Amino acid sequence: TGTFRRQRPADKGAPDKLCIMPAGHESNWVVNGAIRLAHLYISEAQFALGCVRLLDREPRELQLQEATFLDDPQQSVRFRQLITLDWAEPAERLLASSLAHEIVDHAVLSQVGLRQGLRLKGGLAPSLRRQLVEYIEAHLDQPITLGELALRCNLSEYHFARMFRTSFGLPPHQYLLARRLHRACQLLRLGELPLGQVALLCGFASASHFSNRFRQAFGATPGEYRMAIRG
């Protein structure tokens, strides 16, 4: 309470107030007394995935809208849960990751606007981008190659990879892996399928390959994730 931005001294902070700062944002603050802050940094890749998945828009068109001392009860509850978790414990680290994804999704849905003064060049046509999203989602359980996706757009692999990254905000292989892992998390949360079957349904060649990729992304095995999420 009593904290404010130098540019806006009339707007004072308070418990549960939120600030949103777009990439490249700069600001100066005056802090009066003791203060405890929780910062969540959103990577370009996570922002891009949210824009494509939740808004069906190209990430380069959009940015988080700046906000100072915003009231958002849902987000405040998530942040308060986040700061109580012990991130040194694998199970609680997984819960923290899940909460962070909920915070990011909420921000993308409620705090995103058009990037000002942007003139789009290159990239895939919106109709092609949607077709690719639908095709990938429908075939996550199958091998999907760069050549196969490029052929659907009548482009060379090199040109397609460049245009895909322009429109999706990340390379094809990273996008595909992210969607496979997202599907895996859904299956682990909602069902009792054996881990080997989950791996196959998400397009991983084997349970060990699935486990390695999952551990790299989440810092825990699929089995640990299932146990942590279900409490």
N, C-alpha and C positions, 0 to 999 in steps of 0.2 A: 504494500500500500504506500502511495506517495511517489512511486517510480514514474518517470515520464520521459518522453523523447524530447530532446532539445528543440526540435522543430515544432513540437505540439505540447507545450507545457500545460495546457488546460486539461488534457486527457491523462488521467491518473490511473496507474495500475491497481490491481486488487487481486486477492486470492481467486484462482480459477479463471483468470483472464488469459486469453490466448493471443499470440501475435503470429502472423504469417509473413514470411519474408521470401520473396521470389529469388531465384538464382541471380547472383550479381548485385544483390541489394546491399546498400550501405546505410547505416543509421547511427546516431549518437544518443546515449541514454544518460539520465541522471538518476542515480540510485540512492535513495535516502534510507538508511538503516539496513538491517539484515534482510537478505532476500534469498530465496531458494528457487532455482529455475530448473526446468526440464527441457532440454533441447532435443528435437528429433530432426535429423538431417535426411532428406529424401534424395536418393541417387537419381541421376538422369534416367537410368534404365528402369527403375521402379516407377518413376513418373510417366515414362513413355508407355510402359505396359498398362498402367491405369488409364491413360488417355485412349489407347486402342481398345482395351477390353470393356471399359465402363462407358465411354462416350462415343466410340466409333469415330474418332477424329485423329488426325495426324498430330503427334506430339509437338512438332515445330510450330503449329498454329496457335498453341495454347501456352499459358503460364499461370502459376498460382497468383491470385490477386493479393496485393499487400493489404494487411489488416493489422491494426494496433489495438490491443486490449478488447478483443472480440469476446462476446458471450456465446458459448457453444457448450451447453451442459453435457451432451453426449461425449464430445471430445475431452472435456475436463475429467469426466469419470474415467475414461480410458487412460489419460495421463496419470491420474492418481493411482490407478491399478499398476501402471507401468513402473512407477518409482518405488513401489513396495516390493517388487520382485528381486530376488537374489540372482543376479546374472551369472554368478560363479557356479550355480547349480544347473546342470543340463536341462532338467525338466522345466525349471522356471525361465531359463533362457529361451526355450521354445515357446512358452507362453508369452514372453516379451516380444518375440518375433511375430507371433500371431496378432497381438495387440497393435504392434506397429503397423502391420499391414491393414488392419481395420482403420487406424488413424489416417493412413495414406489414402485409402479408398474413399473415406468420408471427405477428406480435403479435396480430392479430385472431383467428387460429385458436387460439392457445395462451394468451393472457393477457386474454381478455375474460370478464366476468361480468355478472350482472344488476345494474342500478342499484338501490340500496337505497331503500326507502320510496317508490317511484314508483307513482302511480296514473294510468294512461293515460286520457286523454280525447281524443275526436275521432280523426281519422285513418281510414284505410281498414281494412275487415275483412281479416284475414290471407289469406283465400281470394281476395279481390279483388286484394290486393297481389301474390300469386303469379301470378294470371292476367295481370296487367299486365306483370310481369317476363317471363313466358313469351311474351306477345304481342310485346313490344318486341324481345326477342332474335330471334324468328322473322321479324321484319319490318324489321330494321335497314337492309336494302337498299332500302326503300321510303319514300316520304314518310309521316311520321306526324304528325298534327296534334293540337293540344290538344283540339279539338272531338271528334275521333275517339276519343281515350282517355276523355274525359269521358262520351261516349255509351255506351261499354262498361260504365261504372259507373252509368249512369242519373242523372248529376249535371250541373248547369250547369258551364260552363267555370270560372267564378270559384270555385265551391264545390269543384270537383274539384281545382283548382290548390292551394288551401289544404290540403285533406286529403292530397293527394299529398306536399306538402312536410312535413307533420306525420309521415307514415309513412316517407318515404324520406330525410328529412334534407336535401333540396335540391329546387329547383324542377324541374318536368318537363323543361324544355328543357335544363337543365344535366345532368340524369341521362341524357337521351337522347344528348347530345353526348359525355358520358363513355363511354357504352357503344359509340358509333360509333368513337371513338378507340381504345378497348380492342380492338375487333374489327380495326381497321386495324393496330394493332401486332402482333397475332397473324398477320395475313396477311403483313405485311412481314418478320417473323421466319422464317416457315415456308415461304414460296413465292417464286416468281420472277415473279409476276403484274405486268404493267405498272401503273404508278402510277395511270393513268386508270381501269383496271379495278378496282383496289383502292378508289378513290374511289367508284365506282358501287356496288360490293358493300357499302359501308358507309353508303350513303344520302346521299352528298354530291353536290350538283348538278353539280359539275365538278371537274377535277383542281386548278384554281387555288383554288377554294373549299376543297377538302380540304387543300391545301398551306398556305393561310393559317391555317386552324383548327389544323392540326397544329403549325405553327411557334409559334402563340400558346401552345399547351399545353406544348410540349416544348423550345422554343428552337432548333429545327432543322427542316429540311425532311424529308419522308418518305424521300427518297432518302438523305439523310445519316444518318437513323436506321437504315435497312437496312444501310448500310455499317458503321456503328459497332457494331451489335449482332452482326453476323457477323464482326467483327474483320478 
